[in-house]
Amino acid sequence: MAAEPRASLLPEEIRTERGDRRMRRGLVLGIIGTAVVAAVAIGAVFALQVQAAVQLALSQQATTDLLLQQTEYGEIRELRSNVTIVAAAQEIGASTEIDWRDYLQQVQATLPAGVVVTQADIDSATPMAAYAQATAPLQGARVATIAFTATSPTLPDVPRWLEGLADLPGYADALPGETSANDDGTYTVNITMHIDDEVFTNRFAETPEAASDTAGETDAQKDGE
């Protein structure tokens, strides 16, 4: 069936105006769409910037916390270092320490009944210098010398005295000196005795067990850091 013929009776000016209106609406919608897309893009960029700023702030805070922890650990390490230095100084300072009061009592105990040590001159090693050794043959290494004077009510048996001294800890050798008679009937004997490093007290020397424990603590701290 053929279409019915139609004819527009509107003036050409009206049809043109309607076309212009449709074009303007299309342009407005396009502008609005473009603005919406731009706004969404700007919002996305802003969100990324905010996220990056938050991550940066968190990283800076983590860095600050690490620096603070390092400062605290630094104080601990410094304290431990100072303790180690003090301990080393104590060990070095006491490395040649001898309990002379106890040792002289041991010397006195070796002498026969009635014999008394009346004078003792002591020369010993120091942490700063090695002790001078003997130049004569058959004399042992020594770290100290005791030159003591003993008084006996009877004629002293010097070889017997020397045998008694040989049983003392740290004994290196002993040399008899002058024996003289006193006006009151007593006798005075001079003896020079050398002793070795067995007599050192080693009060601050680190034991192998303590050294092992210290090494273990150091390794654990390194692992913790």
Secondary structure, DSSP 8 states (H G I E B T S, - for coil): ---------S-HHHHHHHHHHHHHHHHHHHHHHHHHHHHHHHHHHHHHHHHHHHHHHHHHHHHHHHHHHHHHHHHHHHHHHHHHHHHHHHHHHTTT-B-HHHHHHHHHHHS-TT-EEEEEEEEE-BTTB------STT----SEEEEEEEEESS---HHHHHHHHTTSTTEEEEEEEEEEE-TTS-EEEEEEEEE-GGGB--TT---HHHHHHHHHHHHHHHHH-
